[in-house]
Amino acid sequence: MLENYKQALQLLARFAFFAGVGSHTTMGMGQVAQAANRKGQE
């Protein structure tokens, strides 16, 4: 079950790059960038 949650969160995080988050996303604000994984984390 934990793996399903992990996959769902990864999917939403990837979608956030294209959709943006927060207010004024139609004006180019709210861009999301994915940070590199820290050592020992997935």
N, C-alpha and C positions, 0 to 999 in steps of 0.2 A: 504494500500500500504506500509506503514511503517513497518508493521509486516513481509511482504515478504522480505524486505531488511534486516531486523534483522535476519531472518531465513537463508538467503543466506550468510550473513557474518559469522554466527555461523558455517554453513556447511564448508565454506572455511577455517575458523580457525581450525576446527577439522581435515580437510584434510592436513593442513600445518604440523601437527605433523608427519604424515606418509611420506609426500613428501619432507619436508624440504624447506627452502627458501634461496635465495641468491646464491652466487657462491660456488663452491667446495662441493656441497651437496653429490656428489658421493664419497667423501672422508670422510664423516661423519660430515661435518660442516653444520651449518644452521638449527640445531634442534630447534623446537618450543615447548614451554611449555605453558600450559594454566594456567593463574593466577586465584586465587579464586575471586569470585565476592565481590565487596565492599558492605558494608551494605547500603541497600536502592537502589542498582542497580541490574538489571537483566542481 
